Amino acid sequence: MAAELSPIDKAKFVAAKRAVGFVQNGMKVGLGTGSTAAWMVRCLAERVREEGLRVTGVPTSTRTAQLAQQLGITVTSLDDAKWLDLTIDGADEFDRNLNLIKGGGAALLQEKIVATASDQMIVIADAAKEVSTLGAFPLPVEVIPFGWQTTKALIEETLVSLDVLNRDCTLRMNGDKPLITDESNYIVDLHLKRIGNPRQLALVLNQIPGVVENGLFIDICDIVVIGHGDGRVTVRNINSGAVEDDHIDLAPGDNIFADLGD
């Protein structure tokens, strides 16, 4: 099965497998959302099955909760867990300062709450997610449905005075209806192409009435684990400045692949 994976999926898998090596017995772990995070949940479940690892997961979306429970990981709410040892999640983009754009999976609000309630955030990504400047990936902004068109207009007006290359904003759709997040909100995607000052943009967006949260994760990520299609893994720690290179074998008989149903 491993040989049939695309290079991108192999990169996601090796990054996820390396990242769950940070999880220790008894930890409370935030479980991210998205295709890369799904690999992490499978890898973590493998450790639970094969090593008897005891962990409690706090999912960042309904679909992550369902996957974790299906694979035998104990899950709880953030209210019950209160504070987490670490969160492992993917990213749509990251820069050299480990600032992130997240929200491609429409779970940015819960993802940011869980990540900031953790001692440490580890991001797993394939090498293509690293950028010199954030903004090529559309920046998601979660807004309440009431008056969303006014909120969108206020966002567009605010962008005029900010260091961005483009100002197109679109409502994210699910078929012919607006996409609804787990918190019953909408997502407005900002097609900015380049974000000159991510910190300023994150602060300004959250001051706009109707905006719940934005997908810029600034000074939240501590470690990024970058996977490559040939099994190579690079681990960067923003706090210590350490960079570690590793290699994960893509074993054909790995139990992780038995869980693939999508």
N, C-alpha and C positions, 0 to 999 in steps of 0.2 A: 504493500500500500504506500509506503514512504516514497518509493521510486516513481509513483504516479502523481505525486504532488507537484504543483508548479513551483518555480523558483521563489516566487513571492510567498507562497504558503510554507515552503521549507524555511524561509527566513523568519516568518512569524513563529513557526513551531520552535526553532532553536532559540529564539529570543525568549519565548514563553518558558521553555524548559529551563533555561539559565536563570530566569527571574524567580521562578518558584523555589530555587535553591536558597533564596534569602529567607524563606518561611521556616520558622522554628516551631517546635512542639508547643502547643498551648496558645499560639498567637491568635489574635483577632485581626482578620485581613479583609480590607476592602476589595471587592471583586468588580473590575471594570466592565464596560459594555463595548461591543463591537466585535469585528471578525478576529482581530488579534487577541483581544481579551478572552474570546471564546477558547482559543488555544491554551491560554493560561489556565482557565478553569479546568480544562481536560487534563493538563499536566499536573495541576494541584490534586485533582481527584485520583490520578494514578499514584501519587505519593501517599494519599490517604489509604488507598486500597493495599498497596504493596508494602508500605513501611509502617502502617498503623499510625500515621501522623494525625495528631489531634489538633484541628483548627476550627475556628468559627468564622464563617464568611458573612460579610455584609454586602449584599449585591447593590449595584447602582441602577438597576432597572428590573422590570418584571421578567424580561426574557433571560437575563443573567441569573436571576433567582430560580427560574424554572430549570435552566441547564444545570446549575449547581446541585439542586435537589435531586434531579434525575441521575446525576453521577455520584451521589452519595456524600456530598459535602454538607455539613451542618450549617444552616444559615439562620441569621437573626436580623433584627432591625437595628439601625444606628441608635435609636432611642434606648434600646435594651443594652447594646454594647457600650454606648457612651463615648468611648475613645478607642482608637485602633492602633495596633503596632505598625502596620504598614498597609498601603494600598498599591495594587498592581493594576495598571490600566494601559490602554493604547493611546495613540495620539494621531491626529491627522497631519500635523506638522510640528517640528521642533527646531529651535535654532541653537547656536553654540552656547547660549546662556541657559539652555533648557527651559526657555519660555515655550509655551505650547498653544496650538489651536486644537480644540476638541469640540465635539458636538455633531460630528458626521452621523452618529447613530442616534441623535436627538435625545441624549441622556445627560447633557452637559450640566444641568442643575444638580441632579443627585450626584453626579461624578465629582463636581467641585465641592459640594458639602462633605462628601465622604473623604475626599483627598485631604481637605484642610482639617479634618478631624483625626488625622493620622500622624504618628511620629515621623513617618517617612513615606514619600511617594516614589514608586518605581514605574517608569514608563517603558513599555516594550514596543519596538517598532522595527520595520524593515528599513534598510539604508535609504530608500527613496523618500522617506518622510523627513529627512534632514534637509533644511533649507538655510541659505545665508540670511534671508529676510522673510519674516512671516507675511502671509497674505495671499499667496497663490491659491490656497484652499479657501473657499468661502467661509467667512467667519459667522458662525451661528449665534443668534441672539434670541433668547427665549422671552416671549412677551405674553401678557394676558390677552385673551380673546377680545375683551371689551375695549372698543376703540382702537383696535390693532392698526387700522389704516392711519389714524392720527399718530400713533406711536411710530409707525414706519416713516411717516412724513417728517416727524421730529428727528428721527435718526438721520435721514437724508440731509436735512438742514444742518444738523450738527457736524456731519462729515465734511461740509464745505470748508470749515476752518481747521481741519486736522490734516496731518501728514499721511495721506493715503493717495494711491494712484488713480483709483476708480471709485465711484459712489453708487453703483447699481445695487438695489436691494430687492429681494424677491421673497414672497411668502412660500415656505416649503409645503408642497402638496403631497397627498397620499391618494393617488388617482385623481378624481375630480373634486376632492374635498381637502381642506387644510389638514396637514398632519397634526395629530394631537399627541402631546407628550404624556408621560406617566403622571405628570402633575396637572394635566388637562389644560395646558397652554399651547400656544402656537410657536413656530420657529420662523424668524426672518433671517435669511442668509444674506450677508453683506459681501458682495463681489468686489473686493478692494484691490486685488492684484499685488499690492505692496503696502505694508504697514510700517511707517517710519518710526513711530513711537508707541509700541504696544502697551506700555504701562499707562501712558496718558489716555489712550483710546479706551482701555478697560475701565478706568476711573470715570471718564466722561459718559460712556454709554450707560453705566449703572445709575447715573443721575437723571436719566430721562424717564418721566412718568410712563408707566406701562411696561417698562423693561424689568424683567425679573432677574436675569443674569446673562452674562455673555460668555463666549467660549474661549476667551483668552485666559490661560492659566499662567500667572506671573509669580515667580518666586515660590512655587508650590512643589515642583518636581525636584527631587534630590539626585536620582540616578536614572540614567537611560541605558537600556540594554538593546543594542542594535544587532539584528540578525541578518545574515547573508545566505543566499541560496546554496552555497557550498558547505554550510555548517559552521562557518566562522561566526564568532560573537564578539562584540566589543562592548565593554562595560565602562561607562563614564560616570564619575562621582563629582557633582558640581561643588560639593562642600570641601572635599579633600584635594580635588584636582587630579585624582588618580585615574589612569586609563588602563584597563586590563583587557588583554586579548585571550580568547578561549576558543574551543572547538567542541561542538556537540555532534556525536555520531548519529546519523539518521538510520537507525537500525530498522530493517524491514519488519521485524517481529515485534516492534514496540507496541505495548498494549494501548497506547494513546490512540492509535488509528482505529481501534475497534469501536471507539465511541463516535466516530464520524458518521453522522446520519444526514448531514445537510450539505 
